[in-house]
Amino acid sequence: TMMFPAAALAYEEPMRYIAPSLDLSVQFHRIVPDEEWLLCESLSPLAEDGLVGGSARIWTRDGRLVASGAQQMISKPLEMPA
């Protein structure tokens, strides 16, 4: 679910959009319960006409791929108070 934060970096503050997930797919490649930290690499290469796409990969410190995923979101303007 880190794909929308990757896309949100392109927007100026304050954030005026939300992007509920239409589709989320996650694949787990290995179990690493003893890892102290994991790196999340999130990309959102395209957002157009209210659709936002993204992908992510989770890595261990020594470069082993733990999980990968893809997400399709619909972007919707937030109602701003008057």
Secondary structure by P-SEA (a helix, b strand, c coil): caaaaaaaccccccccccccccbbbbbbccccccccbbbbbbbbcccccccccccbbbbcccccccccbbbbbbbbbccccc
